[in-house]
């Protein structure tokens, strides 16, 4: 199966709106594509688990990607109809300015743009400083608080950055809003699909977890539900082949195969599992 055949699934997942805490649309896409692949279970926080029994009940092997993406939340509507917002997940705040966004209100999506005090009014010293989120606002075109409310916007509504799924030059790379981590979700689904005709001596599980971007919350509840013996977190990595990136800062390269994370703030790897994965990759030429 060529990788191009997986692009429609990745496109559908990447374009679904699912900021942390509001993953319903992404979960429904995964549920639809996992239908018939195993028993489907949703936990109380909203993570989705697909369980397929093999010739033996154990080991229980879990493949999980997180469904949520970084986003924003409306925190206040000003008297003049502008929206103040809170971030959901980790943002480098300078990239927020001038982003086109969509507010997911109770009456439907409302387009807008992130603005700030005009640069014409800033002093030379102020122009040298990166703007902070508290200095920004979302403009949806409303002239008053009442008009914003009539559009169906309320404090607590999620906001997503606009970004259509777009193939780039050469066709082997894509531009999309939520590849972190709809890629992991797509891989989990594809593994279940491709192993469908194969016999396997274990219980295979695929999952989409919620609220990773705000503290790995869905992973914690999903682990209790799935009770895996072995678990793989399917995540994205930093590409080290971009200008200014040093080899010791990021070793991954686009198109050079999957990467293995050996350490982060919550993980010290099991060496036997690491060796097993590396041996399989070497044997398969990946």
Secondary structure as UniProt FT lines:
FT   HELIX           3..6
FT   HELIX           7..15
FT   TURN            20..21
FT   HELIX           24..34
FT   TURN            35..36
FT   STRAND          39..42
FT   TURN            44..45
FT   STRAND          48..53
FT   STRAND          60..66
FT   STRAND          71..77
FT   TURN            79..80
FT   STRAND          83..88
FT   HELIX           93..95
FT   TURN            96..98
FT   STRAND          100..105
FT   TURN            106..107
FT   STRAND          108..116
FT   HELIX           119..121
FT   HELIX           124..127
FT   HELIX           133..135
FT   STRAND          136..139
FT   HELIX           145..150
FT   TURN            151..152
FT   TURN            155..156
FT   STRAND          158..161
FT   STRAND          166..167
FT   TURN            169..170
FT   STRAND          174..175
FT   HELIX           179..194
FT   TURN            195..197
FT   STRAND          203..209
FT   TURN            213..215
FT   HELIX           217..226
FT   STRAND          230..233
FT   TURN            243..244
FT   TURN            247..249
FT   TURN            254..255
FT   STRAND          263..264
FT   TURN            265..266
FT   STRAND          267..268
FT   HELIX           271..284
//
